[in-house]
Amino acid sequence: MDSETQNPRSGMGDFIESIRDTTVMVKLYSGAVYYGELQNIDGYMNVSLNECREIRNGKVVRNWGEAFIRGNNVSYIGAGS
């Protein structure tokens, strides 16, 4: 049994590296949506973004610049545009 079979999360670091410095969308449990350039994410789903924008009803309501989002608020992270 190889290490990836034993630990399904073993490739997670490679995945995180592949999306670092790309635009992602972060949706919170509250319904808030943020788009920004992913700088880092840790095992607790804490996320740091550059050029972060808060979106409501398809419109930018605030430009945050740099933002740190605590992981317990994150519903999911997806590809941004």
PDB file of N, CA, C and O in Angstrom:
ATOM      1  N   MET A   1       0.848  -1.172   0.000  1.00  0.00           N
ATOM      2  CA  MET A   1       0.000   0.000   0.000  1.00  0.00           C
ATOM      3  C   MET A   1       0.899   1.242   0.000  1.00  0.00           C
ATOM      4  O   MET A   1       1.728   1.405   0.895  1.00  0.00           O
ATOM      5  N   ASP A   2       0.738   2.116  -0.999  1.00  0.00           N
ATOM      6  CA  ASP A   2       1.592   3.300  -1.053  1.00  0.00           C
ATOM      7  C   ASP A   2       1.062   4.388  -0.121  1.00  0.00           C
ATOM      8  O   ASP A   2      -0.034   4.271   0.427  1.00  0.00           O
ATOM      9  N   SER A   3       1.853   5.443   0.051  1.00  0.00           N
ATOM     10  CA  SER A   3       1.506   6.475   1.033  1.00  0.00           C
ATOM     11  C   SER A   3       0.245   7.245   0.651  1.00  0.00           C
ATOM     12  O   SER A   3      -0.493   7.675   1.537  1.00  0.00           O
ATOM     13  N   GLU A   4      -0.028   7.433  -0.653  1.00  0.00           N
ATOM     14  CA  GLU A   4      -1.243   8.145  -1.042  1.00  0.00           C
ATOM     15  C   GLU A   4      -2.479   7.326  -0.739  1.00  0.00           C
ATOM     16  O   GLU A   4      -3.524   7.888  -0.415  1.00  0.00           O
ATOM     17  N   THR A   5      -2.383   6.014  -0.838  1.00  0.00           N
ATOM     18  CA  THR A   5      -3.510   5.155  -0.503  1.00  0.00           C
ATOM     19  C   THR A   5      -3.765   5.199   0.996  1.00  0.00           C
ATOM     20  O   THR A   5      -4.918   5.189   1.429  1.00  0.00           O
ATOM     21  N   GLN A   6      -2.715   5.246   1.783  1.00  0.00           N
ATOM     22  CA  GLN A   6      -2.849   5.284   3.232  1.00  0.00           C
ATOM     23  C   GLN A   6      -3.376   6.631   3.710  1.00  0.00           C
ATOM     24  O   GLN A   6      -4.169   6.683   4.650  1.00  0.00           O
ATOM     25  N   ASN A   7      -2.953   7.707   3.085  1.00  0.00           N
ATOM     26  CA  ASN A   7      -3.325   9.039   3.525  1.00  0.00           C
ATOM     27  C   ASN A   7      -3.887   9.832   2.350  1.00  0.00           C
ATOM     28  O   ASN A   7      -3.119  10.354   1.542  1.00  0.00           O
ATOM     29  N   PRO A   8      -5.211   9.932   2.237  1.00  0.00           N
ATOM     30  CA  PRO A   8      -5.792  10.636   1.100  1.00  0.00           C
ATOM     31  C   PRO A   8      -5.461  12.120   1.072  1.00  0.00           C
ATOM     32  O   PRO A   8      -5.639  12.759   0.035  1.00  0.00           O
ATOM     33  N   ARG A   9      -4.984  12.690   2.175  1.00  0.00           N
ATOM     34  CA  ARG A   9      -4.637  14.110   2.209  1.00  0.00           C
ATOM     35  C   ARG A   9      -3.194  14.373   1.800  1.00  0.00           C
ATOM     36  O   ARG A   9      -2.756  15.523   1.791  1.00  0.00           O
ATOM     37  N   SER A  10      -2.456  13.335   1.464  1.00  0.00           N
ATOM     38  CA  SER A  10      -1.033  13.520   1.181  1.00  0.00           C
ATOM     39  C   SER A  10      -0.786  14.435  -0.008  1.00  0.00           C
ATOM     40  O   SER A  10       0.260  15.083  -0.062  1.00  0.00           O
ATOM     41  N   GLY A  11      -1.698  14.513  -0.952  1.00  0.00           N
ATOM     42  CA  GLY A  11      -1.536  15.382  -2.109  1.00  0.00           C
ATOM     43  C   GLY A  11      -2.081  16.778  -1.898  1.00  0.00           C
ATOM     44  O   GLY A  11      -2.027  17.604  -2.810  1.00  0.00           O
ATOM     45  N   MET A  12      -2.612  17.065  -0.704  1.00  0.00           N
ATOM     46  CA  MET A  12      -3.219  18.359  -0.441  1.00  0.00           C
ATOM     47  C   MET A  12      -2.223  19.499  -0.576  1.00  0.00           C
ATOM     48  O   MET A  12      -2.571  20.555  -1.105  1.00  0.00           O
ATOM     49  N   GLY A  13      -1.004  19.315  -0.115  1.00  0.00           N
ATOM     50  CA  GLY A  13       0.009  20.364  -0.234  1.00  0.00           C
ATOM     51  C   GLY A  13       0.293  20.707  -1.680  1.00  0.00           C
ATOM     52  O   GLY A  13       0.474  21.877  -2.018  1.00  0.00           O
ATOM     53  N   ASP A  14       0.334  19.696  -2.541  1.00  0.00           N
ATOM     54  CA  ASP A  14       0.545  19.932  -3.966  1.00  0.00           C
ATOM     55  C   ASP A  14      -0.615  20.723  -4.558  1.00  0.00           C
ATOM     56  O   ASP A  14      -0.414  21.622  -5.375  1.00  0.00           O
ATOM     57  N   PHE A  15      -1.829  20.379  -4.140  1.00  0.00           N
ATOM     58  CA  PHE A  15      -3.004  21.096  -4.635  1.00  0.00           C
ATOM     59  C   PHE A  15      -2.964  22.556  -4.202  1.00  0.00           C
ATOM     60  O   PHE A  15      -3.202  23.453  -5.012  1.00  0.00           O
ATOM     61  N   ILE A  16      -2.665  22.796  -2.933  1.00  0.00           N
ATOM     62  CA  ILE A  16      -2.600  24.170  -2.429  1.00  0.00           C
ATOM     63  C   ILE A  16      -1.547  24.961  -3.193  1.00  0.00           C
ATOM     64  O   ILE A  16      -1.784  26.106  -3.578  1.00  0.00           O
ATOM     65  N   GLU A  17      -0.391  24.355  -3.413  1.00  0.00           N
ATOM     66  CA  GLU A  17       0.660  25.033  -4.181  1.00  0.00           C
ATOM     67  C   GLU A  17       0.188  25.365  -5.590  1.00  0.00           C
ATOM     68  O   GLU A  17       0.559  26.404  -6.136  1.00  0.00           O
ATOM     69  N   SER A  18      -0.625  24.499  -6.186  1.00  0.00           N
ATOM     70  CA  SER A  18      -1.068  24.725  -7.565  1.00  0.00           C
ATOM     71  C   SER A  18      -2.061  25.877  -7.674  1.00  0.00           C
ATOM     72  O   SER A  18      -2.170  26.487  -8.737  1.00  0.00           O
ATOM     73  N   ILE A  19      -2.796  26.192  -6.592  1.00  0.00           N
ATOM     74  CA  ILE A  19      -3.758  27.298  -6.667  1.00  0.00           C
ATOM     75  C   ILE A  19      -3.262  28.572  -5.991  1.00  0.00           C
ATOM     76  O   ILE A  19      -3.925  29.607  -6.058  1.00  0.00           O
ATOM     77  N   ARG A  20      -2.112  28.506  -5.345  1.00  0.00           N
ATOM     78  CA  ARG A  20      -1.546  29.703  -4.719  1.00  0.00           C
ATOM     79  C   ARG A  20      -1.267  30.743  -5.799  1.00  0.00           C
ATOM     80  O   ARG A  20      -0.851  30.400  -6.906  1.00  0.00           O
ATOM     81  N   ASP A  21      -1.496  31.999  -5.478  1.00  0.00           N
ATOM     82  CA  ASP A  21      -1.295  33.136  -6.384  1.00  0.00           C
ATOM     83  C   ASP A  21      -2.286  33.154  -7.538  1.00  0.00           C
ATOM     84  O   ASP A  21      -2.055  33.835  -8.537  1.00  0.00           O
ATOM     85  N   THR A  22      -3.390  32.414  -7.418  1.00  0.00           N
ATOM     86  CA  THR A  22      -4.469  32.495  -8.402  1.00  0.00           C
ATOM     87  C   THR A  22      -5.697  33.080  -7.710  1.00  0.00           C
ATOM     88  O   THR A  22      -5.779  33.088  -6.482  1.00  0.00           O
ATOM     89  N   THR A  23      -6.642  33.565  -8.499  1.00  0.00           N
ATOM     90  CA  THR A  23      -7.859  34.135  -7.936  1.00  0.00           C
ATOM     91  C   THR A  23      -8.798  33.019  -7.502  1.00  0.00           C
ATOM     92  O   THR A  23      -9.095  32.097  -8.262  1.00  0.00           O
ATOM     93  N   VAL A  24      -9.256  33.126  -6.262  1.00  0.00           N
ATOM     94  CA  VAL A  24     -10.198  32.152  -5.715  1.00  0.00           C
ATOM     95  C   VAL A  24     -11.422  32.884  -5.174  1.00  0.00           C
ATOM     96  O   VAL A  24     -11.388  34.089  -4.924  1.00  0.00           O
ATOM     97  N   MET A  25     -12.496  32.133  -5.002  1.00  0.00           N
ATOM     98  CA  MET A  25     -13.707  32.630  -4.390  1.00  0.00           C
ATOM     99  C   MET A  25     -13.855  31.913  -3.055  1.00  0.00           C
ATOM    100  O   MET A  25     -13.764  30.688  -2.987  1.00  0.00           O
ATOM    101  N   VAL A  26     -14.083  32.676  -2.003  1.00  0.00           N
ATOM    102  CA  VAL A  26     -14.270  32.104  -0.671  1.00  0.00           C
ATOM    103  C   VAL A  26     -15.683  32.458  -0.220  1.00  0.00           C
ATOM    104  O   VAL A  26     -16.031  33.632  -0.096  1.00  0.00           O
ATOM    105  N   LYS A  27     -16.491  31.430   0.024  1.00  0.00           N
ATOM    106  CA  LYS A  27     -17.850  31.662   0.511  1.00  0.00           C
ATOM    107  C   LYS A  27     -17.899  31.295   1.985  1.00  0.00           C
ATOM    108  O   LYS A  27     -17.411  30.244   2.399  1.00  0.00           O
ATOM    109  N   LEU A  28     -18.497  32.181   2.763  1.00  0.00           N
ATOM    110  CA  LEU A  28     -18.624  31.961   4.200  1.00  0.00           C
ATOM    111  C   LEU A  28     -19.999  31.390   4.533  1.00  0.00           C
ATOM    112  O   LEU A  28     -20.937  31.502   3.743  1.00  0.00           O
ATOM    113  N   TYR A  29     -20.107  30.780   5.704  1.00  0.00           N
ATOM    114  CA  TYR A  29     -21.390  30.249   6.153  1.00  0.00           C
ATOM    115  C   TYR A  29     -22.450  31.347   6.245  1.00  0.00           C
ATOM    116  O   TYR A  29     -23.642  31.067   6.110  1.00  0.00           O
ATOM    117  N   SER A  30     -22.032  32.578   6.471  1.00  0.00           N
ATOM    118  CA  SER A  30     -22.960  33.707   6.557  1.00  0.00           C
ATOM    119  C   SER A  30     -23.553  34.074   5.202  1.00  0.00           C
ATOM    120  O   SER A  30     -24.525  34.827   5.129  1.00  0.00           O
ATOM    121  N   GLY A  31     -22.966  33.539   4.122  1.00  0.00           N
ATOM    122  CA  GLY A  31     -23.408  33.873   2.774  1.00  0.00           C
ATOM    123  C   GLY A  31     -22.516  34.897   2.098  1.00  0.00           C
ATOM    124  O   GLY A  31     -22.630  35.109   0.890  1.00  0.00           O
ATOM    125  N   ALA A  32     -21.634  35.533   2.848  1.00  0.00           N
ATOM    126  CA  ALA A  32     -20.711  36.506   2.267  1.00  0.00           C
ATOM    127  C   ALA A  32     -19.769  35.805   1.291  1.00  0.00           C
ATOM    128  O   ALA A  32     -19.375  34.658   1.500  1.00  0.00           O
ATOM    129  N   VAL A  33     -19.415  36.522   0.217  1.00  0.00           N
ATOM    130  CA  VAL A  33     -18.530  35.967  -0.805  1.00  0.00           C
ATOM    131  C   VAL A  33     -17.369  36.932  -1.022  1.00  0.00           C
ATOM    132  O   VAL A  33     -17.563  38.141  -1.153  1.00  0.00           O
ATOM    133  N   TYR A  34     -16.163  36.376  -1.055  1.00  0.00           N
ATOM    134  CA  TYR A  34     -14.951  37.161  -1.263  1.00  0.00           C
ATOM    135  C   TYR A  34     -14.156  36.567  -2.413  1.00  0.00           C
ATOM    136  O   TYR A  34     -14.039  35.348  -2.539  1.00  0.00           O
ATOM    137  N   TYR A  35     -13.613  37.437  -3.248  1.00  0.00           N
ATOM    138  CA  TYR A  35     -12.708  37.030  -4.316  1.00  0.00           C
ATOM    139  C   TYR A  35     -11.360  37.671  -4.045  1.00  0.00           C
ATOM    140  O   TYR A  35     -11.292  38.822  -3.614  1.00  0.00           O
ATOM    141  N   GLY A  36     -10.300  36.943  -4.292  1.00  0.00           N
ATOM    142  CA  GLY A  36      -8.968  37.500  -4.124  1.00  0.00           C
ATOM    143  C   GLY A  36      -7.908  36.506  -4.540  1.00  0.00           C
ATOM    144  O   GLY A  36      -8.195  35.348  -4.845  1.00  0.00           O
ATOM    145  N   GLU A  37      -6.685  36.980  -4.544  1.00  0.00           N
ATOM    146  CA  GLU A  37      -5.535  36.154  -4.905  1.00  0.00           C
ATOM    147  C   GLU A  37      -5.095  35.377  -3.667  1.00  0.00           C
ATOM    148  O   GLU A  37      -4.705  35.967  -2.660  1.00  0.00           O
ATOM    149  N   LEU A  38      -5.161  34.052  -3.750  1.00  0.00           N
ATOM    150  CA  LEU A  38      -4.822  33.205  -2.611  1.00  0.00           C
ATOM    151  C   LEU A  38      -3.337  33.310  -2.288  1.00  0.00           C
ATOM    152  O   LEU A  38      -2.486  33.017  -3.128  1.00  0.00           O
ATOM    153  N   GLN A  39      -3.039  33.728  -1.070  1.00  0.00           N
ATOM    154  CA  GLN A  39      -1.655  33.796  -0.617  1.00  0.00           C
ATOM    155  C   GLN A  39      -1.288  32.575   0.206  1.00  0.00           C
ATOM    156  O   GLN A  39      -0.195  32.023   0.075  1.00  0.00           O
ATOM    157  N   ASN A  40      -2.227  32.159   1.063  1.00  0.00           N
ATOM    158  CA  ASN A  40      -1.943  31.001   1.908  1.00  0.00           C
ATOM    159  C   ASN A  40      -3.243  30.435   2.449  1.00  0.00           C
ATOM    160  O   ASN A  40      -4.255  31.126   2.560  1.00  0.00           O
ATOM    161  N   ILE A  41      -3.180  29.158   2.780  1.00  0.00           N
ATOM    162  CA  ILE A  41      -4.280  28.465   3.436  1.00  0.00           C
ATOM    163  C   ILE A  41      -3.640  27.407   4.323  1.00  0.00           C
ATOM    164  O   ILE A  41      -2.657  26.777   3.935  1.00  0.00           O
ATOM    165  N   ASP A  42      -4.197  27.215   5.511  1.00  0.00           N
ATOM    166  CA  ASP A  42      -3.605  26.218   6.400  1.00  0.00           C
ATOM    167  C   ASP A  42      -4.583  25.080   6.667  1.00  0.00           C
ATOM    168  O   ASP A  42      -5.671  25.037   6.092  1.00  0.00           O
ATOM    169  N   GLY A  43      -4.196  24.178   7.526  1.00  0.00           N
ATOM    170  CA  GLY A  43      -4.997  23.003   7.827  1.00  0.00           C
ATOM    171  C   GLY A  43      -6.311  23.306   8.519  1.00  0.00           C
ATOM    172  O   GLY A  43      -7.192  22.448   8.580  1.00  0.00           O
ATOM    173  N   TYR A  44      -6.453  24.512   9.040  1.00  0.00           N
ATOM    174  CA  TYR A  44      -7.697  24.926   9.681  1.00  0.00           C
ATOM    175  C   TYR A  44      -8.598  25.702   8.726  1.00  0.00           C
ATOM    176  O   TYR A  44      -9.638  26.219   9.133  1.00  0.00           O
ATOM    177  N   MET A  45      -8.201  25.785   7.455  1.00  0.00           N
ATOM    178  CA  MET A  45      -8.906  26.531   6.408  1.00  0.00           C
ATOM    179  C   MET A  45      -8.823  28.044   6.619  1.00  0.00           C
ATOM    180  O   MET A  45      -9.606  28.790   6.030  1.00  0.00           O
ATOM    181  N   ASN A  46      -7.876  28.512   7.461  1.00  0.00           N
ATOM    182  CA  ASN A  46      -7.615  29.942   7.537  1.00  0.00           C
ATOM    183  C   ASN A  46      -7.054  30.354   6.187  1.00  0.00           C
ATOM    184  O   ASN A  46      -6.169  29.691   5.647  1.00  0.00           O
ATOM    185  N   VAL A  47      -7.569  31.443   5.646  1.00  0.00           N
ATOM    186  CA  VAL A  47      -7.220  31.862   4.293  1.00  0.00           C
ATOM    187  C   VAL A  47      -6.697  33.290   4.325  1.00  0.00           C
ATOM    188  O   VAL A  47      -7.274  34.149   4.991  1.00  0.00           O
ATOM    189  N   SER A  48      -5.612  33.545   3.612  1.00  0.00           N
ATOM    190  CA  SER A  48      -5.165  34.922   3.416  1.00  0.00           C
ATOM    191  C   SER A  48      -5.229  35.235   1.928  1.00  0.00           C
ATOM    192  O   SER A  48      -4.779  34.457   1.087  1.00  0.00           O
ATOM    193  N   LEU A  49      -5.804  36.403   1.627  1.00  0.00           N
ATOM    194  CA  LEU A  49      -6.017  36.840   0.249  1.00  0.00           C
ATOM    195  C   LEU A  49      -5.402  38.208   0.031  1.00  0.00           C
ATOM    196  O   LEU A  49      -5.388  39.039   0.940  1.00  0.00           O
ATOM    197  N   ASN A  50      -4.902  38.444  -1.151  1.00  0.00           N
ATOM    198  CA  ASN A  50      -4.498  39.772  -1.613  1.00  0.00           C
ATOM    199  C   ASN A  50      -5.554  40.255  -2.591  1.00  0.00           C
ATOM    200  O   ASN A  50      -6.264  39.451  -3.195  1.00  0.00           O
ATOM    201  N   GLU A  51      -5.658  41.572  -2.747  1.00  0.00           N
ATOM    202  CA  GLU A  51      -6.618  42.174  -3.675  1.00  0.00           C
ATOM    203  C   GLU A  51      -8.022  41.625  -3.434  1.00  0.00           C
ATOM    204  O   GLU A  51      -8.750  41.314  -4.377  1.00  0.00           O
ATOM    205  N   CYS A  52      -8.386  41.511  -2.171  1.00  0.00           N
ATOM    206  CA  CYS A  52      -9.659  40.915  -1.775  1.00  0.00           C
ATOM    207  C   CYS A  52     -10.816  41.882  -2.023  1.00  0.00           C
ATOM    208  O   CYS A  52     -10.741  43.067  -1.697  1.00  0.00           O
ATOM    209  N   ARG A  53     -11.894  41.342  -2.614  1.00  0.00           N
ATOM    210  CA  ARG A  53     -13.113  42.100  -2.876  1.00  0.00           C
ATOM    211  C   ARG A  53     -14.305  41.363  -2.272  1.00  0.00           C
ATOM    212  O   ARG A  53     -14.428  40.146  -2.414  1.00  0.00           O
ATOM    213  N   GLU A  54     -15.168  42.094  -1.608  1.00  0.00           N
ATOM    214  CA  GLU A  54     -16.403  41.514  -1.079  1.00  0.00           C
ATOM    215  C   GLU A  54     -17.506  41.739  -2.105  1.00  0.00           C
ATOM    216  O   GLU A  54     -17.699  42.855  -2.586  1.00  0.00           O
ATOM    217  N   ILE A  55     -18.230  40.669  -2.436  1.00  0.00           N
ATOM    218  CA  ILE A  55     -19.250  40.716  -3.479  1.00  0.00           C
ATOM    219  C   ILE A  55     -20.621  40.441  -2.869  1.00  0.00           C
ATOM    220  O   ILE A  55     -20.792  39.500  -2.093  1.00  0.00           O
ATOM    221  N   ARG A  56     -21.599  41.279  -3.233  1.00  0.00           N
ATOM    222  CA  ARG A  56     -22.998  41.036  -2.857  1.00  0.00           C
ATOM    223  C   ARG A  56     -23.865  41.294  -4.078  1.00  0.00           C
ATOM    224  O   ARG A  56     -23.718  42.315  -4.750  1.00  0.00           O
ATOM    225  N   ASN A  57     -24.757  40.378  -4.358  1.00  0.00           N
ATOM    226  CA  ASN A  57     -25.663  40.509  -5.511  1.00  0.00           C
ATOM    227  C   ASN A  57     -24.905  40.805  -6.798  1.00  0.00           C
ATOM    228  O   ASN A  57     -25.369  41.570  -7.644  1.00  0.00           O
ATOM    229  N   GLY A  58     -23.739  40.193  -6.934  1.00  0.00           N
ATOM    230  CA  GLY A  58     -22.950  40.336  -8.153  1.00  0.00           C
ATOM    231  C   GLY A  58     -22.163  41.626  -8.267  1.00  0.00           C
ATOM    232  O   GLY A  58     -21.531  41.869  -9.295  1.00  0.00           O
ATOM    233  N   LYS A  59     -22.185  42.464  -7.231  1.00  0.00           N
ATOM    234  CA  LYS A  59     -21.484  43.749  -7.277  1.00  0.00           C
ATOM    235  C   LYS A  59     -20.463  43.839  -6.151  1.00  0.00           C
ATOM    236  O   LYS A  59     -20.672  43.322  -5.054  1.00  0.00           O
ATOM    237  N   VAL A  60     -19.354  44.509  -6.449  1.00  0.00           N
ATOM    238  CA  VAL A  60     -18.325  44.741  -5.432  1.00  0.00           C
ATOM    239  C   VAL A  60     -18.861  45.772  -4.447  1.00  0.00           C
ATOM    240  O   VAL A  60     -19.229  46.881  -4.835  1.00  0.00           O
ATOM    241  N   VAL A  61     -18.902  45.399  -3.170  1.00  0.00           N
ATOM    242  CA  VAL A  61     -19.365  46.336  -2.146  1.00  0.00           C
ATOM    243  C   VAL A  61     -18.210  46.904  -1.330  1.00  0.00           C
ATOM    244  O   VAL A  61     -18.345  47.943  -0.684  1.00  0.00           O
ATOM    245  N   ARG A  62     -17.062  46.206  -1.365  1.00  0.00           N
ATOM    246  CA  ARG A  62     -15.901  46.723  -0.643  1.00  0.00           C
ATOM    247  C   ARG A  62     -14.635  46.070  -1.157  1.00  0.00           C
ATOM    248  O   ARG A  62     -14.604  44.870  -1.426  1.00  0.00           O
ATOM    249  N   ASN A  63     -13.593  46.875  -1.291  1.00  0.00           N
ATOM    250  CA  ASN A  63     -12.256  46.373  -1.604  1.00  0.00           C
ATOM    251  C   ASN A  63     -11.474  46.339  -0.304  1.00  0.00           C
ATOM    252  O   ASN A  63     -11.240  47.375   0.318  1.00  0.00           O
ATOM    253  N   TRP A  64     -11.071  45.143   0.101  1.00  0.00           N
ATOM    254  CA  TRP A  64     -10.366  44.981   1.363  1.00  0.00           C
ATOM    255  C   TRP A  64      -8.853  45.047   1.210  1.00  0.00           C
ATOM    256  O   TRP A  64      -8.151  45.284   2.193  1.00  0.00           O
ATOM    257  N   GLY A  65      -8.338  44.847   0.015  1.00  0.00           N
ATOM    258  CA  GLY A  65      -6.884  44.751  -0.138  1.00  0.00           C
ATOM    259  C   GLY A  65      -6.432  43.415   0.404  1.00  0.00           C
ATOM    260  O   GLY A  65      -6.793  42.370  -0.138  1.00  0.00           O
ATOM    261  N   GLU A  66      -5.641  43.434   1.474  1.00  0.00           N
ATOM    262  CA  GLU A  66      -5.232  42.182   2.122  1.00  0.00           C
ATOM    263  C   GLU A  66      -6.300  41.776   3.136  1.00  0.00           C
ATOM    264  O   GLU A  66      -6.836  42.614   3.860  1.00  0.00           O
ATOM    265  N   ALA A  67      -6.597  40.483   3.177  1.00  0.00           N
ATOM    266  CA  ALA A  67      -7.612  40.000   4.114  1.00  0.00           C
ATOM    267  C   ALA A  67      -7.209  38.640   4.666  1.00  0.00           C
ATOM    268  O   ALA A  67      -6.587  37.829   3.979  1.00  0.00           O
ATOM    269  N   PHE A  68      -7.575  38.411   5.915  1.00  0.00           N
ATOM    270  CA  PHE A  68      -7.395  37.113   6.556  1.00  0.00           C
ATOM    271  C   PHE A  68      -8.773  36.644   6.984  1.00  0.00           C
ATOM    272  O   PHE A  68      -9.487  37.354   7.692  1.00  0.00           O
ATOM    273  N   ILE A  69      -9.146  35.451   6.555  1.00  0.00           N
ATOM    274  CA  ILE A  69     -10.460  34.901   6.882  1.00  0.00           C
ATOM    275  C   ILE A  69     -10.262  33.674   7.762  1.00  0.00           C
ATOM    276  O   ILE A  69      -9.571  32.728   7.384  1.00  0.00           O
ATOM    277  N   ARG A  70     -10.865  33.704   8.916  1.00  0.00           N
ATOM    278  CA  ARG A  70     -10.727  32.592   9.855  1.00  0.00           C
ATOM    279  C   ARG A  70     -11.463  31.360   9.318  1.00  0.00           C
ATOM    280  O   ARG A  70     -12.597  31.450   8.848  1.00  0.00           O
ATOM    281  N   GLY A  71     -10.800  30.230   9.399  1.00  0.00           N
ATOM    282  CA  GLY A  71     -11.274  29.006   8.775  1.00  0.00           C
ATOM    283  C   GLY A  71     -12.621  28.495   9.237  1.00  0.00           C
ATOM    284  O   GLY A  71     -13.338  27.869   8.456  1.00  0.00           O
ATOM    285  N   ASN A  72     -12.993  28.746  10.498  1.00  0.00           N
ATOM    286  CA  ASN A  72     -14.279  28.217  10.960  1.00  0.00           C
ATOM    287  C   ASN A  72     -15.467  28.930  10.320  1.00  0.00           C
ATOM    288  O   ASN A  72     -16.608  28.499  10.485  1.00  0.00           O
ATOM    289  N   ASN A  73     -15.210  30.021   9.588  1.00  0.00           N
ATOM    290  CA  ASN A  73     -16.262  30.739   8.873  1.00  0.00           C
ATOM    291  C   ASN A  73     -16.401  30.297   7.423  1.00  0.00           C
ATOM    292  O   ASN A  73     -17.390  30.627   6.769  1.00  0.00           O
ATOM    293  N   VAL A  74     -15.420  29.553   6.911  1.00  0.00           N
ATOM    294  CA  VAL A  74     -15.358  29.215   5.486  1.00  0.00           C
ATOM    295  C   VAL A  74     -16.256  28.026   5.170  1.00  0.00           C
ATOM    296  O   VAL A  74     -16.097  26.942   5.732  1.00  0.00           O
ATOM    297  N   SER A  75     -17.199  28.245   4.264  1.00  0.00           N
ATOM    298  CA  SER A  75     -18.062  27.170   3.776  1.00  0.00           C
ATOM    299  C   SER A  75     -17.346  26.399   2.675  1.00  0.00           C
ATOM    300  O   SER A  75     -17.268  25.171   2.720  1.00  0.00           O
ATOM    301  N   TYR A  76     -16.818  27.129   1.675  1.00  0.00           N
ATOM    302  CA  TYR A  76     -16.012  26.480   0.643  1.00  0.00           C
ATOM    303  C   TYR A  76     -15.151  27.488  -0.094  1.00  0.00           C
ATOM    304  O   TYR A  76     -15.354  28.699  -0.011  1.00  0.00           O
ATOM    305  N   ILE A  77     -14.186  26.948  -0.814  1.00  0.00           N
ATOM    306  CA  ILE A  77     -13.269  27.734  -1.634  1.00  0.00           C
ATOM    307  C   ILE A  77     -13.348  27.176  -3.040  1.00  0.00           C
ATOM    308  O   ILE A  77     -13.259  25.965  -3.242  1.00  0.00           O
ATOM    309  N   GLY A  78     -13.514  28.052  -4.005  1.00  0.00           N
ATOM    310  CA  GLY A  78     -13.615  27.609  -5.394  1.00  0.00           C
ATOM    311  C   GLY A  78     -12.791  28.489  -6.308  1.00  0.00           C
ATOM    312  O   GLY A  78     -12.205  29.485  -5.885  1.00  0.00           O
ATOM    313  N   ALA A  79     -12.758  28.102  -7.565  1.00  0.00           N
ATOM    314  CA  ALA A  79     -12.045  28.884  -8.574  1.00  0.00           C
ATOM    315  C   ALA A  79     -12.739  30.227  -8.733  1.00  0.00           C
ATOM    316  O   ALA A  79     -13.967  30.300  -8.777  1.00  0.00           O
ATOM    317  N   GLY A  80     -11.958  31.272  -8.818  1.00  0.00           N
ATOM    318  CA  GLY A  80     -12.505  32.605  -8.983  1.00  0.00           C
ATOM    319  C   GLY A  80     -12.355  33.077 -10.411  1.00  0.00           C
ATOM    320  O   GLY A  80     -11.735  32.413 -11.241  1.00  0.00           O
ATOM    321  N   SER A  81     -12.928  34.228 -10.684  1.00  0.00           N
ATOM    322  CA  SER A  81     -12.777  34.806 -12.018  1.00  0.00           C
ATOM    323  C   SER A  81     -12.682  36.309 -11.925  1.00  0.00           C
ATOM    324  O   SER A  81     -12.551  36.983 -12.947  1.00  0.00           O
TER     325      SER A  81
END
